[in-house]
């Protein structure tokens, strides 16, 4: 029997190594825009679906079957650890994470006990195990970075101003640091269990870190993300750090210990490379709105992104944020085909033009 050739393009690129073919996957590729997802998802909270390993594994696999992407990302949510330890957080359809009793005082620290994955999130472990038996591409585990999860717990839900979070950071920094430490331990426990179950790469989502200044981020947030990457270094798997609106934080994020930095669509990849001095691989950064405009625009913009990426060795094509629910799956499939067929040539041509100048 001839063994299946494993596709490790994402792992190689995430280690900041060049690849013969440009790898591609999409954040939020599992669900939302896929009709096959809507057909089996059912009603109720995403947290209910996540607790069904067979269903979660099937949803995770759908983008691989439809698009031929180079990685599968676990179907889960960043609030699962906090939910699993009984903090009192739910995910409301159409709104997002909602906390009935937001974090406000030292007494609330007691609501964040240590995560015991085999007991608390056995369903996540089982989903990872099911997936790794089925796929010949890397499985991406993930967790929410402490600041982003903290913002939900403190605000009580999604926020535009982050008044309560910033108030705690500035008026009661001791309590904020205690919360961040608790959440970093939750992330470490969750990611460790995913890696031990078979995930071969992970992404740490700090989606809302961009609301902070470099000074405040560096002092109050970065140490905890760095602690997570340091704690997981023993597994020797590549890692991705991602945030939205973090153009002013790239230098600090690149020093976190991650091997690749996810870049949103608000800065060019060439600029991001210059800002990070090439010390990490890059992932990104097609504006997800392009998918809604149409295939011709999307392909043209994908070519531009690939040209900007030519400066770096390790590179993973992705969106600048998650797939939007209204996205046409056929357009996403066209992007995958385009990147696989022409991505390497476009990057090479852009590099040659730069050298000829």
N, C-alpha and C positions, 0 to 999 in steps of 0.2 A: 504494500500500500504506500503510495507517495504521500508524504506529509504535506499538509496545507502550508503554503508559503505565507507567513505572517507579514502583514503590512505594518511596518514600524516607522513610517514616514513622520508621523506626528511626534513620536518619541525622539527621533533623531533631530528634528528641527527644534523641538523644545529644549534640547541640550545645546542649542546654538550651533548646530552643525548643518552644513549645506546638504541638500537632498537633490536627487536627480529629477524628481517630480515634486512640484509644490503641493504640500498637503493642505486639505481644506476640511473644515467642519464649521457648524454654525451654533452660536449660543442660542438656546431655546429652540433647537432644531427638533426636539421631541415634543409633539403636541401642538396645540393652538391652531396652526395654519393647515394641518393635515386632516383631510376628510376621514382617513382611516382611524385617526386619533379620536375624532368626535364620535365616530361610530361605536367605539368600545369604551370611551371614558365614562359615560354615564353622568348622573347628576351628583351634587354634593361637593364637599371640600376636596381639594387636591390631596389633603392629608389622609383622607380615607383611601384614595387610590394608591398612594404611596405605600400604605400598609398591606397592600395585596401584591406580593412579590411576583407572581405570575403575570399579573396585569402590568405592573411597572416595568418588568423586563420586556414584555411585548411592546409597550409604548417606546421604550428606549431603542428597540431594534427597528422601528418603523422608518426612521430617516436613513438608516444604513441600507435598507432594502430599496427605498425609493430613490435616493440620491447617489449612493455609492460613496459616501463621505469616508474620510480616513480615520475617523474616531467616533466612538459612541460615548455620549455623556449620560451618566446615570439620571434616570427620571426621579427627581426628588425635589426638595426645597431647602433653602438656607435656614428656615426656622425649625426644621425637624428636631435638632437636638434640644432646643429650648422647649418645644412642644412635648418631647418625649420625657423630659424630667418634670413635667407638670407645672411649668411656669404660668400657663393660662393664656396661650396664644393660639389663634385660629387664622386660617386663610379664607377670607370672604371673597367669593367669586365677584369679579369686577372691581374689587377694591384692593385686595392684598392682605398682608398680615395685620391683624387687629388684636389688641390686648385689652381685656376687660378691666384689669387693674394694673395700670402702667407702673413701671419701676420709679419709685420716688424717694425711698429712704433706705437706711442700712438694714432695716428689717426685711426688705425685699431680697436681700442677698441670700436669705435662707431658702428662697424659692428656686434657686439655681444650684441644686445639688450636683454632685459629680455624675457624669454620664457613664452608664454601664452598657456598652453597645450590645453585648450578647443578650441582655435582658430588655433593655429599653428600646433598642432599634434593631432587633433581630431581623425584622422584615427588610431593612436596608442591606444588612449583611447577606441575607438570602438572595435578594435581587442581584447583588454584585456577583455572587457565586453562580447564579443561573446564567447571567450574561457572559461571563468569562468562558463558559463551556460552549457558547454559541458563536462567538465572534472571532475573526482573524485580524481585527484591528484593535488598537488600544482602547481600554475603557477608562474614561475620565471620571474620577471621583471629584467631589467638590464640597465646599463649606462656605458659609458666610463669614467674612472677616469680622472681628469683634466690634468695630465701630458701626458697621452697617446693621448688624443684629441689635446692637445696643440702641441705635436710633429708633428701631421699631419698638423695643421694650419700653423705652423712656417716653417716646411720643404717644404711644398707644396705637399707632398705625402709620401709614405713609404721611409724609410731611413735605412742605415746600420751604418752610422757614427754619425748622429744627430748633425752635425756641427753647423747648424744655431740655433738649440734649446739650445745646451750647450753654444754657444757664447752669446746668450741673457741672459741665466741664470747667466753667469759670468761677462759679461760686462755691462748689464743693468738689474740688479736684480729687480729694482723697477717696470719696465715694465713687467717683467716676473711674478711677484707677482700679478700685476693688471690683467693680463690675466688669471692666475690660479684662482683668485677670481671670475672672470666672468664665467669661465667654471664650477666652483663648484656650482654656483647658477643655471646654466643650468641643471646640473645633479640633483640637489635637486628638481627642478621644474618638470623635466621629471619623476624621480622616484616617487615623491609624487603623480603625476597623475596616474601612473601605479598602485600604491598601493591602492589609493582611488577607482580605477576602478575594483579592485579585485585581483591583484597580492598579494600572501601571503608570498613571500620571494623575495629577490633581490640579484643580484650579481654586484659588481663594478669591471669592468675589467681595470686593469692598466697593459696592456699587455707588454709595453715597459719600465717599470720602472727599469728593470734589467740592463739597460745600465748605471745606476748611482751608485755612491759609497754610502755607508750608511750615510756618513757625508752629502753629497749633497741631498740625498733623504730625510733625516731627517729634514733638514733645509728648503728645497725649495718645497717639494712635500707632505710629510706626513701630515702636518697641514691641507691641503685642503681635502685630503681623510678623515681625522678624522672629519673635519667639516661636511662632507656629512653624515657620520654615525651618528653623534651627532644630526643633524637636523632631521633625519628620525627616531630617537629613539622613538618619540611620537607615532608612529604607532605600536610599539611592535611586529614587524615581524622580523624573523631572517635574517641575511645578510651574504654574502660571499664576501671575498676580494681575487682577483686572479691576479697574474702576471707571466710572463715568465722570467726565468733566475734570479729569485729573492731570491736565496738561501742565499745571503749575507744580505738580508733585512728582513728576516722572523721575527726577534724579534720586529722590528719597526712596521711591518705590523700587527702583532698580537696585538699591543697596539693601533690600529686605532679605535677600537670600534666595529669591526665586530664580529659576533658570530662564524663564521667559516672561516678558511683560506684555499684557494685553493692552492694545491702544484703541481708544474710541475714535470716532470719526471727526473730532474737532481739531485734530492736528495731523499733519502729514507724517507718514512713516519715516521719511528721510529726516524730517525735523526731530522726530522722537529718537531716531538712531543717533543723531548728533548730540542730543541732550543727554543720552545715557552712555555715550562713549563706546557703544558696541559691546558693553559688558554682559548684556543679556540678549537672548533671542527676542524677536518681536512677533506678535500676533495681531491680526486685524486687517483692515479697519473700514470696510465698505459701509457707507451709511445705509442702514436697513430700509430707509424710506425709498431708496432707489428701486427696491424690489416691487414697490407699489406703482412706480411710474411705468415700468414695462421692461421687457427683455432687452431691447436695443440700448436703452439708457443704462441699464444695469451692466451689460457687457462692456460698454464703453468706460463706465466708471470703474469696473473691475480691472480693466487694462491699465487705467491710470494708477490704481492702488498697487498693482504689480510692479509698475515702473518705479514708483516711490520706494518699494521694498527692496529694490536692487542693491541698495547700499549694504544690506545686512546678509549674513550667511544663514543663520537659523531663522526660518520664516514660515509661519503658518497663516494661510489665508482664512479670514473670518469676517464677520460683521463687526461694526463698531459698537454694537449692543445686540440685544436679542432679536430673533425673528418676530416681526409684528404679526398679530393674529390675522390680518387681512391679506397677508402675503400669498402670492400665487406659487404653489409648489413647483409648477413647470418652470418658472423663472429661476427658482433656487436650483433646480436640476440643471438648467442651462449654465448657471454659474459654475457648478462643480465640473461639468464637462469642459467648459472653457478654461478654467484654472488648470485642470489636469493636462489638457492638450497643448495649451499655449503659454502657461505660466512661466515655465523655465526659459523658454525662448524670449519672452517679453522682458524678463529680468536680465537676461544675458545681453540683449540688445541695448537696454537702458544703461547697463554697466559699461558697455563698449563705447557708447556715445559720450558718456561722462569722461572716460579715459582719453578720448580723442580731442576733447576741448583743450 
